[in-house]
Amino acid sequence: MIIKFTEYRRDDRTFKRIPYRAFTVIGDTEEECFTKIYTGHIRPSRYCSGVYYYINDAEQQKRFDEWKQHGITFEMYYGNATVD
């Protein structure tokens, strides 16, 4: 399965989202692709207020948003960090 998604950056003057880079993720299942998108791109940039990622297919984006509600594990969210 192949999922294409785009990184958007926020313009500092207009605050509009501007397409910045396009990515392609390949996996055996849709869930595997979602995991790669989340752990490889979204989680590392979650504290950067000007970066957004959207899947190019609206239906896949909807399924990804639903997956984020229950598919993210504790380990996936925190990565290799130590949690006190």
BALUMLUM-832307 format. One line per field, with one value per residue (C-alpha): chain; residue number from 1; x, y, z. Coordinates in steps of 0.05 Angstrom, whole numbers, padded with zeros to 5 digits, always signed. Example, Ala and Ser with C-alpha at 12.3 -4.5 7.8 and 13.67 -1.06 7.14 Angstrom:
kette: A / A
nr: 1 / 2
u: +00246 / +00273
v: -00090 / -00021
w: +00156 / +00143
! end
This chain:
kette: A / A / A / A / A / A / A / A / A / A / A / A / A / A / A / A / A / A / A / A / A / A / A / A / A / A / A / A / A / A / A / A / A / A / A / A / A / A / A / A / A / A / A / A / A / A / A / A / A / A / A / A / A / A / A / A / A / A / A / A / A / A / A / A / A / A / A / A / A / A / A / A / A / A / A / A / A / A / A / A / A / A / A / A
nr: 1 / 2 / 3 / 4 / 5 / 6 / 7 / 8 / 9 / 10 / 11 / 12 / 13 / 14 / 15 / 16 / 17 / 18 / 19 / 20 / 21 / 22 / 23 / 24 / 25 / 26 / 27 / 28 / 29 / 30 / 31 / 32 / 33 / 34 / 35 / 36 / 37 / 38 / 39 / 40 / 41 / 42 / 43 / 44 / 45 / 46 / 47 / 48 / 49 / 50 / 51 / 52 / 53 / 54 / 55 / 56 / 57 / 58 / 59 / 60 / 61 / 62 / 63 / 64 / 65 / 66 / 67 / 68 / 69 / 70 / 71 / 72 / 73 / 74 / 75 / 76 / 77 / 78 / 79 / 80 / 81 / 82 / 83 / 84
u: +00000 / +00024 / +00001 / +00021 / +00018 / +00041 / +00077 / +00049 / +00083 / +00048 / +00066 / +00088 / +00055 / -00011 / -00017 / -00040 / -00017 / +00031 / +00050 / +00123 / +00143 / +00109 / +00122 / +00106 / +00100 / +00099 / +00074 / +00038 / -00025 / -00058 / -00046 / +00029 / +00031 / -00007 / +00044 / +00102 / +00070 / +00057 / +00124 / +00167 / +00136 / +00079 / +00107 / +00176 / +00145 / +00086 / +00115 / +00130 / +00069 / +00079 / +00082 / +00022 / +00015 / -00045 / -00056 / -00072 / -00133 / -00190 / -00219 / -00151 / -00143 / -00210 / -00189 / -00122 / -00157 / -00200 / -00138 / -00103 / -00160 / -00145 / -00085 / -00029 / +00005 / +00042 / +00109 / +00092 / +00072 / +00134 / +00184 / +00249 / +00238 / +00236 / +00171 / +00171
v: +00000 / +00070 / +00133 / +00203 / +00261 / +00333 / +00375 / +00445 / +00503 / +00564 / +00630 / +00677 / +00738 / +00711 / +00650 / +00609 / +00538 / +00532 / +00465 / +00453 / +00380 / +00318 / +00248 / +00177 / +00120 / +00047 / -00009 / -00076 / -00048 / +00019 / +00015 / +00004 / +00065 / +00106 / +00084 / +00105 / +00173 / +00184 / +00160 / +00187 / +00255 / +00277 / +00256 / +00288 / +00354 / +00356 / +00414 / +00456 / +00500 / +00516 / +00446 / +00405 / +00339 / +00319 / +00257 / +00275 / +00229 / +00257 / +00188 / +00163 / +00227 / +00212 / +00141 / +00167 / +00216 / +00159 / +00114 / +00168 / +00164 / +00091 / +00066 / +00104 / +00065 / +00092 / +00072 / +00102 / +00169 / +00176 / +00139 / +00125 / +00178 / +00164 / +00180 / +00196
w: +00000 / -00016 / +00019 / -00004 / +00043 / +00045 / +00097 / +00105 / +00139 / +00168 / +00136 / +00192 / +00161 / +00135 / +00180 / +00120 / +00109 / +00050 / +00019 / +00035 / +00018 / -00008 / +00021 / +00003 / +00053 / +00033 / +00077 / +00075 / +00108 / +00117 / +00192 / +00180 / +00135 / +00188 / +00240 / +00195 / +00183 / +00257 / +00285 / +00228 / +00217 / +00263 / +00331 / +00321 / +00300 / +00347 / +00388 / +00326 / +00319 / +00246 / +00215 / +00193 / +00155 / +00114 / +00072 / +00000 / -00004 / +00038 / +00055 / +00079 / +00120 / +00153 / +00169 / +00195 / +00241 / +00268 / +00275 / +00316 / +00367 / +00385 / +00346 / +00380 / +00435 / +00496 / +00465 / +00398 / +00431 / +00475 / +00431 / +00467 / +00520 / +00595 / +00628 / +00702
! end
